[in-house]
Each structure stands twice: as structure tokens, then as C-alpha cells.
Amino acid sequence: MERQIRANTMKKVSFEEECHSFLRNTHYWANLKYPKNFDPLIAHSSFLRSYLELIEDITFYDQFRFIDLEGKEFFRAERIGNDSIIISPLQNKNYHPYVKAGLQLKKDQIYLSQISLNKENGEIEKPHKPVIRTVAPIFDNEQNQIGLVVINFKMKKILDQIKYKVEDKNVYLLDEDFRVISASTIEDDLPYESGNKKSTRDGILYTKAITQNQDSTFIENGHIWSQQSINLNGARFTFGSISNVPTEIVTPSNWIMALEIPPRLVTAELQPVFESLLTFNIISIISLLTLCYIFQKKKLEKELFYRKLESKNILLTRNKVKLEENNVIVNEMNNSLEIRNKQLSDFNYLISHNLRSPVTSMSVIVEMIQKEKKPEILHQLLPKLGQVAHSITQLTEDINDYVAILDNKEIKIIDIDILELIHEVKHEFTETLLDNSGFEVRLNLEVWDHISYSRFYFKSIVHNFISNAIKYKRENVDSYIEFESTIENNQQVLYVRDNGIGLDLDRHGENVFKLYKRFHRNISGKGMGLFLIKSQLEALNAIITIDSKVGIGTTFKIIFKK
């Protein structure tokens, strides 16, 4: 429906701009200083001669006329073909509605007629020629009204543009009586003037819901309709005049631009929704099975390790001769076990901490989709499901990298696109995934946005920063976290700022990066986030410092040494 409104607005604006062009042309002729007792055919033919080329070059002029105050023409030029203008015999037009309306105009008023098929001597001209007429009073150089300028503008190309379908949608232009002016479903323009009695809203559109009341978009019998009114009556434009006095538009015509999406297109639009849901479910199941496999594998490795340790202890008790040598072996194995246990503890924390956010976001969006009935909201939520699914898939790959670190004791260094990685982590939090959460992630990475680092470590660092900024944000404040890159002393530096509740560094400064240290008792946590950030940075020769003020926010400075 939103795309429908945009497409209809484009059609409406294009039509209005064409009307403005007609009015601007008429305003030009109405503001010329005509000679007293203006006679363009004889006495003042030289005055008009310089303007005839202008009339001839403006190809959407079909007829150009001057009419006196009694409704009689005293100049008439008609277009023959596309390139030439001829001076035609004069006619009496005092019985035409547009002439009668024009004689009632005041200075700085322009009359815009209805769109109609051109008639000559009371008969519709063939081939059919749709036109619109503009009328404006003209004055001599002493400001005495001498008559009217009347211009017939060709409407064929404009109506053909309206007929052009937008994404296979049907387009209709109706008048104030709901008669069809032009439509993509019929070839003829203004069919009611040609004798087609069914060329109305009910006869062609098969709906009575299109009204003049207000612009709207609605669904009827599986069709999506969008209508926008075009009402120029009473509008005022300056048209860039020197006097800057606005010109008022007088017109009996109010038009309606209507677009229709047939049911078959609506069905085609909804099909990807169901396909996306199926794809998301399959990806989620595969991701969960992969995580279960990794957890089970680590559990079996740990059990096997303990069994080996038990057998070695039995050997120690049976062979006292080798007690000293075996004690050294046991100490080495205990140190290895302690490191392994710490790595497994860190691994378990990272898995539970990093997985919690995307799983929570996935649950929230799935619940919203189950409750939501409006197609346009579903269109907004489904891409976000894909983003969360991608985050879970990427997290699985990162976990595999970290497992490789544990197995091989080597940290894999790759080139990281920081902008892409931060956008990926954003999709793991409900507060940054949805549009109306009141929390913003700001990026200022113009100086540098790539770094050689462990992807798993860097993603864990970004995840902890964003998680802490969300957890410790202030109430009733538009919260944010900002990542800014810079170069200082020929080294890459990354600033991470937030406007959260902040820390009292005079009181807690020595313990900020220590394990299991918490500083806000009213907010849940384990006191591991900043410790892990510092550990993962120092593992690859980086330095982190902190500057924080209570009630203002916190700034971290990370220096990546070469």
C-alpha cells in the first residue's frame, strides 16, 4: 500500500506540474503590455509578429486566440501538424462556457477548463483530440481590459503518460462526476463524450468507494485502491512575476487520480512472505542442531580428559619410584587443565551472552509476526527476521573459529570490515533491530574502517560494548553508543562512547576491568564483560582505557599497537 501511495503521488504530481505549465504560459500572455485599441491583424501586426514564432515553437499549443469583451475572436491561430501555425477565420464564441467564465474573471485570475474533446462547428473533431483550455483577461498599457487570451493545450501525450501502467497496476483519471477521463484499461480518452455510457466509476472501475472526500488507500474485494484528489480551484501562484502578486486559479474541474492493484498481484506480493518464513525456520533448526553438536563434543572431550587424569593418578600411587617425575607431569597437566577450564568458562559465558540477544530478538519478532495482521507491517518485520537469522548463522561460524582457537591454541587474524561487523551485531539486539526502541548505534568511521584482528574476539568486544550501553542506559533520554575511528601517534585508535549512567572512577577506577566486579547493584550482571574485553584486547597487544562521569556517560579508548 505504501508503494501504491508513492506511485499514485508520482502520477498526481506529474499531472499537476503539466497544469502549472499551462497556467504559467497563460500568465505570461496575460501580463504583456498590449497597445491601446489592440488590433493584432492590421494595426498592430508588427507588435504580434515577434510572438508568432514563440507560439509556433510551443508544440503543445493547439489553438491561440484573442477574444473581445463581447465574446468575438479578433485573432485566431491554429496548429497544422506539429510544426506550423496558420491564421484562421475568426469565430463568435460568446455562447461557450469557457468564454462566459472568462468574461467574469478579475485581474490576476486565470480560468482552467475541464478536459474535453475538441469540437469544430459543434462536431467532435476526428481523430479525437483531447484538449484543456486556459483563459485570462488582457489589458492595454493604460490598464484597460481589452479582452481575453484563450489557449487550447494538447492533452494527448499527458493522458498517455497517465495510462502508462506502474508495475502492472491499473491507472484511472476521473472528473468530479466520476466520469473516466483516461484509464490504462481502455484505449479511448473521454469515452463518455464519444457515446460510451458506461465510462464511469461504476461502469469501468466496478467500485463506489472512490469518493471526493479525502485522499485514501483501502482494500475492497481483494483489490488495493489508492485515490488522490487534484483540486486547483482557489489555488494561488506567483509564477515568478515581478510584482509578486499571486494569481488565483478559477476552475470547475476537480480530478481524482486512482491506482488499482488487482488480486493476482496482491497474491504474488504475499508469496515471498511464506517462503521467507519457511527459510527462516529451516535455518534456525540447522543453527540449533549445530550448537547442540558443539556443546556435546566439548562435554565428551572434558569427560575423556578427566578419565585420563584419573588413570595417571592411579599410576602415581602404584609407582613411588617415579613419584618426583610424575609430580612434575601432574603439575603441568593441572596448569593445562586450569587454562582449559578458564577457556571453557569463557567459552560458556560468551556462548550464553552472545547467543541470548539474537535468540531474544528472534522470539520477539516471531511473536509480533504471529499477532500482526497488516501486510505492510509484515513486510517491515520479515527482513528483520532474515537479519537475526544471518546473525545466528554468523555466530555459529564464529563459534567454530573460537573452538579452533581452543584446539590449536592459535588465534586466527583476518582483515575485518568494522562497519559490516557492527551492523551484524546490531541485529542481535531487540533494542537496535526494531526502529522505535529509542536506542541508536552511531558510526563515525571515516578515518579507518578495517583492521587485522581476530574476528571472534573483535565481535565479542563490540557485542559487550553494545550490551553494556543498553543495560546501563539512562531513563527518559535518547540513548546511544558511538564508535569513532582516528589515528593518534601513527596508531589506529577506536573511541567507544555512550550517554549511559556512567561510573564513579574515584571509587571504582582500580577495579573496572577486574573479574566479577560489579558497580551497579540494581542492575543484573556477572561482572565479566569488561574483564573479557580487556583480556581479548591484551591477547593481541591492544590497550584499553576508560573515562566516565556519573549521569553523563562513558568513553573507552582502544589503542591497537602495530
C-alpha positions in Angstrom: 0.0 0.0 0.0 2.9 2.3 0.7 4.3 1.7 -2.8 0.8 2.2 -4.1 0.7 5.7 -2.5 4.1 6.6 -3.8 3.3 5.6 -7.4 -0.1 7.4 -7.3 1.6 10.5 -5.8 4.1 10.5 -8.7 1.2 10.4 -11.2 -0.6 13.1 -9.4 2.4 15.4 -9.1 3.2 14.9 -12.8 -0.3 15.9 -13.8 -0.3 18.9 -11.6 3.0 20.1 -13.0 1.6 19.9 -16.5 -1.4 22.0 -15.4 1.0 24.5 -13.7 2.9 24.7 -17.0 -0.3 25.6 -18.9 -1.2 28.2 -16.3 2.4 29.7 -16.3 2.2 30.1 -20.1 -1.2 31.8 -19.9 0.1 34.1 -17.1 2.8 35.2 -19.5 0.3 36.3 -22.2 -2.0 37.9 -19.6 0.8 40.2 -18.4 2.0 41.5 -21.7 1.5 45.3 -22.2 -0.8 45.5 -25.2 -1.2 48.7 -27.3 -4.3 50.7 -26.9 -7.1 49.7 -29.3 -5.1 46.5 -29.9 -5.6 45.2 -33.4 -3.2 42.2 -34.0 -4.2 41.5 -37.6 -3.8 45.0 -39.1 -2.8 48.0 -37.0 -0.5 46.1 -34.6 0.5 43.1 -36.7 4.2 44.2 -36.2 3.7 44.0 -32.4 2.5 40.4 -32.6 4.9 39.3 -35.3 7.7 38.7 -32.9 5.5 36.5 -30.8 4.2 34.3 -33.6 7.5 32.3 -33.6 7.1 31.7 -29.9 3.5 30.4 -30.4 4.7 28.2 -33.3 7.6 26.7 -31.3 5.5 25.7 -28.2 4.2 22.5 -29.7 1.6 21.7 -27.0 -0.3 24.9 -28.2 -3.2 23.7 -30.3 -5.1 27.0 -30.7 -4.2 30.5 -29.6 -6.9 33.2 -29.6 -7.7 36.8 -28.6 -11.4 37.4 -27.8 -13.0 40.8 -27.3 -15.4 41.7 -24.4 -18.4 40.6 -26.5 -17.1 37.1 -27.0 -15.9 37.5 -30.6 -12.5 36.5 -31.8 -10.2 39.2 -33.1 -7.2 36.9 -33.6 -7.1 33.1 -34.1 -4.1 30.9 -34.7 -4.3 27.1 -35.2 -1.7 24.4 -35.4 -1.5 22.3 -38.6 0.5 19.2 -37.9 3.3 19.6 -35.4 5.5 22.3 -36.9 3.3 25.1 -38.4 0.7 27.7 -37.2 -1.8 29.3 -39.5 -4.0 32.4 -39.0 -7.6 31.1 -39.3 -11.0 32.8 -39.9 -12.5 34.4 -36.8 -15.5 32.9 -35.0 -18.1 34.1 -32.5 -17.5 32.2 -29.2 -19.9 34.2 -26.9 -22.0 31.1 -26.2 -19.2 28.8 -25.0 -19.0 28.3 -21.2 -15.3 28.9 -21.0 -15.7 32.4 -22.7 -18.6 33.3 -20.4 -16.5 32.2 -17.4 -13.5 34.2 -18.7 -15.5 37.4 -19.1 -16.3 37.2 -15.3 -12.6 37.0 -14.4 -10.8 39.7 -12.5 -7.3 40.9 -13.0 -4.8 38.3 -11.6 -7.2 35.4 -12.2 -6.9 32.5 -14.7 -9.6 30.2 -15.7 -8.8 26.4 -16.3 -11.5 24.5 -18.1 -12.4 20.8 -18.0 -10.6 18.3 -20.2 -12.7 17.7 -23.3 -12.6 16.5 -26.9 -12.1 19.4 -29.3 -15.2 20.4 -31.3 -15.3 22.4 -34.5 -18.7 23.9 -35.6 -20.4 21.8 -32.9 -19.0 18.5 -34.0 -16.3 16.4 -32.3 -13.1 16.7 -34.3 -11.8 13.4 -35.7 -9.4 11.9 -35.0 -10.2 12.7 -31.4 -8.2 15.5 -29.9 -8.4 15.9 -26.1 -7.7 19.5 -25.0 -7.8 21.7 -22.0 -8.3 25.5 -22.2 -7.0 28.4 -20.2 -8.5 31.9 -20.2 -7.1 35.1 -18.7 -8.1 38.8 -19.1 -5.7 41.0 -21.1 -5.1 44.8 -20.6 -3.6 47.6 -22.7 -0.8 49.8 -21.4 -3.3 52.0 -19.7 -4.7 49.1 -17.7 -8.0 49.0 -19.6 -9.3 45.5 -20.2 -9.4 44.8 -24.0 -10.5 41.2 -24.0 -9.3 37.6 -23.2 -6.4 35.4 -24.2 -7.6 31.8 -24.8 -5.2 28.9 -25.3 -6.1 25.3 -26.2 -3.4 22.9 -24.9 -3.0 19.4 -26.3 -3.6 16.7 -23.7 -3.0 13.5 -25.7 0.6 12.9 -24.5 -0.2 13.8 -20.9 -3.2 11.4 -20.9 -1.0 8.7 -22.5 1.5 9.1 -19.7 -1.3 8.7 -17.1 -2.4 5.5 -18.9 1.1 4.0 -18.6 0.9 1.3 -16.0 3.1 1.3 -12.9 4.3 -2.3 -12.0 1.2 -3.7 -13.9 -1.2 -1.7 -11.8 -4.3 -0.1 -13.4 -4.4 3.8 -13.5 -7.5 6.0 -13.8 -8.1 9.7 -14.1 -11.7 10.7 -13.1 -13.5 14.1 -13.1 -15.7 15.5 -10.3 -18.7 13.5 -11.7 -16.7 10.2 -11.5 -16.5 10.0 -15.3 -13.4 8.4 -16.8 -11.1 10.9 -18.4 -8.3 8.4 -19.1 -7.6 4.9 -18.0 -5.0 2.2 -18.6 -7.8 -0.4 -19.2 -9.3 1.4 -22.2 -7.8 2.9 -25.3 -10.0 6.0 -25.8 -9.8 9.2 -23.8 -13.0 10.8 -22.5 -15.1 7.8 -23.8 -18.3 9.4 -22.4 -18.1 12.2 -25.0 -17.9 9.5 -27.7 -21.2 7.9 -26.6 -19.9 5.2 -24.2 -22.5 5.5 -21.4 -20.7 3.0 -19.1 -17.5 5.1 -18.9 -17.9 6.0 -15.2 -16.6 4.8 -11.9 -19.3 2.1 -11.6 -19.1 1.0 -15.2 -15.3 0.6 -15.6 -13.8 0.6 -12.1 -16.6 -1.6 -10.6 -16.4 0.3 -7.2 -18.3 3.0 -5.5 -15.6 3.5 -2.8 -13.7 6.1 -4.8 -15.0 9.5 -3.5 -14.2 13.2 -3.5 -14.0 13.3 0.3 -10.3 12.7 1.0 -7.1 11.0 -0.2 -7.1 7.4 1.0 -5.8 3.9 0.4 -8.2 1.0 1.0 -8.8 -2.7 0.2 -12.1 -3.8 -1.4 -12.8 -7.4 -2.6 -9.1 -8.2 -2.8 -8.2 -5.1 -4.7 -6.0 -2.4 -3.2 -7.1 1.1 -4.2 -5.3 4.4 -3.8 -7.0 7.7 -4.6 -5.7 11.3 -4.5 -7.7 14.4 -5.3 -6.4 17.1 -7.6 -8.2 20.4 -6.8 -6.7 23.6 -8.2 -9.7 25.9 -7.7 -8.8 28.8 -5.5 -5.1 28.0 -5.6 -2.7 30.9 -5.8 0.7 31.1 -7.6 3.1 33.9 -8.2 4.6 32.3 -11.4 7.8 34.4 -10.7 6.1 37.7 -11.6 7.9 40.9 -10.8 5.0 42.3 -8.8 4.9 39.1 -6.7 1.1 39.4 -6.7 -0.3 35.9 -6.6 -2.6 34.7 -9.4 -5.8 32.9 -8.4 -6.9 29.8 -10.4 -10.6 29.5 -11.2 -11.7 26.1 -12.4 -14.9 24.0 -12.3 -12.8 20.8 -12.5 -11.8 18.6 -9.6 -10.0 15.4 -10.7 -9.3 12.2 -8.9 -6.2 10.0 -9.6 -6.8 6.4 -8.7 -4.5 3.4 -8.8 -5.6 -0.3 -8.5 -3.7 -3.4 -7.6 -5.6 -6.5 -8.8 -5.9 -9.6 -6.5 -3.4 -11.6 -8.6 -0.7 -9.0 -7.9 -1.5 -8.9 -4.2 -1.2 -12.7 -4.1 2.2 -12.5 -5.9 3.4 -10.0 -3.3 2.5 -12.2 -0.4 4.1 -15.4 -1.7 7.7 -14.4 -0.6 6.4 -13.8 2.9 5.5 -17.5 3.3 8.7 -18.6 1.6 10.8 -16.4 3.9 9.1 -17.9 7.0 9.9 -21.4 5.8 13.5 -20.5 5.1 13.9 -18.9 8.5 12.6 -21.9 10.3 15.0 -24.2 8.4 18.0 -22.0 9.1 17.0 -21.8 12.8 16.8 -25.6 13.2 20.1 -26.1 11.5 21.8 -23.5 13.7 20.4 -25.0 16.9 21.5 -28.5 15.9 25.0 -27.2 15.2 25.2 -25.6 18.6 24.0 -28.8 20.3 26.6 -30.8 18.5 29.4 -28.4 19.6 28.3 -28.5 23.2 28.1 -32.3 23.2 31.5 -32.5 21.7 33.1 -30.3 24.4 31.3 -32.3 27.1 32.8 -35.6 25.8 36.3 -34.1 25.5 36.1 -32.9 29.1 34.9 -36.3 30.3 37.7 -38.0 28.3 40.3 -35.6 29.8 39.2 -36.4 33.4 39.3 -40.1 32.7 42.9 -39.8 31.5 43.8 -37.7 34.6 42.3 -40.4 36.9 44.3 -43.2 35.3 47.5 -41.2 35.7 46.8 -40.6 39.4 46.4 -44.4 39.8 49.8 -44.9 38.2 51.3 -42.4 40.6 50.1 -44.3 43.6 51.4 -47.6 42.2 54.9 -46.4 41.3 56.5 -44.4 44.1 59.9 -44.7 42.4 58.8 -42.3 39.7 56.9 -40.0 42.2 59.0 -36.9 41.7 58.9 -37.2 37.9 55.2 -37.9 37.9 54.6 -34.9 40.2 56.1 -32.6 37.6 53.9 -34.2 35.0 50.8 -33.7 37.2 51.7 -30.0 37.8 52.0 -29.4 34.1 48.7 -31.2 33.5 47.0 -29.3 36.3 48.2 -26.0 34.8 46.9 -27.1 31.4 43.6 -28.1 32.9 43.2 -24.7 34.7 43.8 -22.9 31.4 41.5 -25.2 29.7 38.8 -24.8 32.3 39.2 -21.0 32.1 38.9 -21.1 28.4 35.8 -23.3 28.6 34.3 -21.0 31.3 35.0 -18.0 29.0 33.5 -20.0 26.1 30.4 -20.9 28.0 29.9 -17.3 29.1 30.5 -16.0 25.5 28.1 -18.5 24.1 25.3 -17.7 26.6 25.9 -14.0 26.5 26.3 -13.6 22.7 23.5 -16.0 21.8 21.0 -14.6 24.3 20.5 -11.3 22.3 19.7 -12.7 18.8 17.5 -15.5 20.2 15.6 -13.0 22.3 15.2 -10.7 19.2 14.1 -13.7 17.2 11.4 -14.6 19.8 10.1 -11.0 19.9 9.8 -10.7 16.1 8.2 -14.1 15.7 5.7 -13.2 18.4 5.0 -9.9 16.6 4.5 -11.7 13.3 2.1 -14.2 14.8 0.0 -11.3 16.2 0.3 -8.9 13.3 -2.5 -8.9 10.6 -1.4 -5.9 8.5 0.6 -6.8 5.3 2.6 -3.6 5.4 3.9 -4.4 9.0 4.7 -7.9 8.0 6.8 -6.5 5.1 8.8 -4.5 7.6 9.3 -7.4 10.1 10.3 -10.1 7.7 13.7 -8.5 6.6 14.5 -8.2 10.3 13.9 -12.0 10.7 16.4 -12.5 7.9 18.9 -10.2 9.7 18.6 -12.1 13.0 18.9 -15.5 11.2 22.0 -14.2 9.5 23.4 -13.1 12.9 22.8 -16.6 14.3 24.5 -18.2 11.3 27.4 -15.9 11.6 27.6 -16.6 15.3 27.8 -20.3 14.6 30.8 -19.7 12.2 32.5 -17.5 14.9 32.0 -20.2 17.5 33.7 -22.7 15.1 36.6 -20.2 14.9 36.8 -20.0 18.6 36.7 -23.7 19.0 39.7 -23.9 16.6 41.5 -21.4 18.9 40.9 -23.7 21.9 42.0 -26.8 19.9 45.1 -25.3 18.2 46.0 -22.6 20.7 46.4 -20.2 17.8 44.4 -17.0 17.2 43.3 -16.6 13.6 44.0 -13.0 12.4 42.0 -11.7 9.4 41.1 -8.4 7.8 37.8 -7.2 9.4 35.3 -4.7 7.9 34.3 -2.9 11.2 31.2 -1.2 9.7 29.8 -4.5 8.4 30.6 -6.3 11.7 28.9 -3.6 13.9 25.8 -3.7 11.6 25.8 -7.5 12.1 26.0 -7.2 15.9 23.2 -4.6 15.9 20.8 -7.2 14.5 21.3 -9.4 17.6 19.6 -6.9 20.0 15.9 -6.1 20.0 16.8 -2.5 21.1 18.8 -1.9 17.9 16.9 -4.2 15.5 13.5 -2.6 15.8 13.0 1.0 14.6 11.2 2.6 17.6 13.3 1.4 20.5 14.8 4.8 21.5 18.4 3.4 21.3 20.8 4.4 18.5 24.1 3.0 17.3 26.2 5.8 15.7 29.2 5.2 13.4 31.9 7.7 12.6 34.5 5.5 10.8 35.6 7.9 8.1 39.4 7.7 9.2 39.6 3.9 9.0 37.1 1.1 9.0 39.2 -2.1 8.5 41.6 -3.8 11.0 43.6 -7.0 11.1 42.3 -8.8 14.2 40.6 -12.0 15.5 37.1 -11.7 14.2 35.7 -13.7 17.1 37.4 -11.5 19.7 36.5 -8.3 17.9 32.9 -9.3 17.6 32.8 -10.3 21.2 34.2 -6.9 22.2 31.6 -5.0 20.1 28.8 -7.2 21.5 29.9 -6.5 25.1 30.1 -2.7 24.5 26.6 -2.5 22.9 25.2 -4.9 25.6 26.6 -2.7 28.4 25.4 0.5 26.7 21.8 -0.9 26.5 21.9 -2.3 30.0 23.3 0.8 31.7 21.4 3.5 29.7 19.6 6.4 31.4 15.9 6.7 31.7 14.0 9.4 29.8 17.0 10.1 27.5 17.5 9.2 23.8 20.3 6.7 24.4 23.1 5.9 22.0 26.6 4.3 21.6 29.1 5.8 19.2 32.1 4.1 17.5 34.7 6.6 16.2 38.0 5.8 14.5 41.0 8.0 14.4 44.8 7.9 14.1 47.0 9.1 17.0 50.8 8.8 17.1 50.6 6.8 13.9 48.5 4.2 15.6 44.9 3.1 15.0 42.6 4.3 17.8 39.0 3.4 18.4 36.8 5.5 20.7 33.6 3.9 22.1 31.2 6.4 23.7 27.8 6.2 25.4 25.5 8.5 27.3 24.5 6.0 30.0 24.5 6.2 33.8 28.4 6.3 34.0 30.8 5.2 36.7 32.4 6.8 39.7 36.1 6.3 38.8 37.4 7.8 42.0 35.6 5.0 43.8 35.8 2.1 41.4 38.7 3.0 39.0 41.1 0.3 40.2 38.5 -2.5 39.8 36.9 -1.5 36.4 38.5 -4.3 34.4 38.8 -7.0 37.1 36.9 -10.3 37.1 33.5 -10.5 38.8 33.5 -6.8 39.8 30.0 -5.1 39.6 29.3 -1.4 40.3 25.5 -1.1 40.0 23.7 -3.4 42.4 20.3 -2.6 41.0 21.3 -4.0 37.5 21.8 -7.7 37.0 25.2 -9.0 35.6 28.2 -11.2 36.3 31.0 -8.7 36.2 32.7 -10.5 33.3 32.0 -8.1 30.3 34.8 -5.5 30.8 37.2 -8.2 32.0 36.7 -10.2 28.8 37.1 -7.1 26.7 40.4 -6.2 28.3 41.6 -9.8 28.1 40.8 -10.2 24.5 42.4 -6.9 23.6 45.6 -7.6 25.5 45.8 -11.1 23.9 46.6 -9.3 20.7 48.7 -6.4 22.1 46.0 -3.7 22.3 45.4 -1.3 25.2 42.1 0.0 26.6 41.5 3.0 28.9 38.3 4.4 30.4 36.9 7.9 31.2 33.5 8.1 32.8 31.3 10.6 34.6 28.2 9.6 36.6 25.0 10.7 34.9 26.8 11.8 31.7 28.3 8.7 30.1 31.4 6.7 29.5 34.2 6.8 26.9 36.6 3.9 26.2 39.8 4.4 24.2 41.3 1.4 22.4 44.9 1.7 21.0 45.8 -1.0 18.5 49.6 -1.3 18.6 51.4 -2.3 15.4 
